[in-house]
């Protein structure tokens, strides 16, 4: 289903897709605003791109309030030709030094 107000596609299997040169800049996914105890964590993103995209593909981050625990820009240079049009698992590890409220995972 195409969301005209957001200029992206929402698929039945809970995937969201921005469209090159059509989608508006902004967060395509964020949340869930959870509370986690102190500790080491890993978050996994599933990302897919096409050879038409050259440059930045997505900015991935884990934040709570004004604190960014981990962030990484996924760039077309980081994707091999064999990976285009396939789901890529991108894992980011982070540490919470204390119990943390309103933690969210973002894709821009």
C-alpha positions, 0 to 999 in steps of 0.5 A: 500500500502506498502512503501518499502523505508520507511518500513510502510503501507499507507492505503486508509483512511489516516492511516500509520502503522509501522510494528514490526521488519520491519519498520525503526526507524523514524517519521511516521507522522509530520506536518502541520507546521501551525501558531497558536495564543496564547492559549490552545489547544488539539491534538488528536491522533488515535493509534492502537497496537497489543499484539505482541508489548511490550514496547514503541509503539509511541512517540507523540509530538507537537513542533515548531522549538526547542521548545517542547510544549507537548510530551508523550511516549505511552507504551504497559503498558498503553493499556489494553487487551481490547484495542489491535487491536482497535483505541485508542484516545490519547489526549494531551493538550498544551499551546502556550504563544504567536503566534507560527509559524511552529507548527507540530504534530509528531509521532515517 
